[in-house]
């Protein structure tokens, strides 16, 4: 059985704020099928333990710190996460729980499967029995994205909107999730901005293909969108509200609050060819 391990993630240094990304086929040994984040956790609280029959996970501390306690059957190991550029890969049939949360911490979890209650093992006695019998793993099939999006269409500002995501509230923290099976677009890459000075501006580009969700996982900031003619500003300050931006829309981010984290879910793997970084070129392209 594979063991949990701490993986180093890319950290792109920038005086306007640092960036870390995770995408299919690169930083993680599985394809992203689900992304969720845990927030509003009271200091010192615990997120209850469970294992997955087939799902692999990557767990990252977007903000603050917490411990990931893992057990592959040979005893518990406690892993402390307090940097956004490290994550814990948790293989299937690993019992895990999260605890020792600091104030204002946010945990990002990427999963290899969409939500399926049948994949959870929530009773530790059952988990031990399955381990001893050598069973459990691989019992739930992978789910392919069914969402349809068109990266060839020319979109306008009217296609951009705030999407209210699921919010599961609990005394030991809230959880918001995006599953590829029912999302507007399949999530193939995740990146996040952090350590952003309050007077910085990020963005300043558009994408030819990529569709994105931008979420204020912590703190707040503004996103200004333009289609080359009209302009619209959105203020983001809730981790359960996402700004949907289809391809072909120019965006810039500013007015960051202290300690803010901008979480972005995107439909495409990184390619510099997908970026238009010149406003002059952008206006020339979309004049046509």
Secondary structure, 3 states (H helix, E strand, C coil): CCCCEEEECCCECCCCCEEEEEECCCCCCCCCCEEEEEECCCCCCCEEEEEECCCCEEEEEEECCEEEEEECCCCEEEEEECCCCEEEEECCCCEEEEECCCCCCEEEEEECCCCCHHHEECCHHHHHHHHHHCCCCCCCCCCCCCCCCCCCCCCCHHHCEEEECCCECCCCCEEEEEECCCCCCCCCEEEEEECCCCCCCEEEEEECCCCEEEEEEECCEEEEEECCCCEEEEEECCCCEEEEECCCCEEEEECCCCCCEEEEEECCCCCHHHEECCHHHHHHHHHC
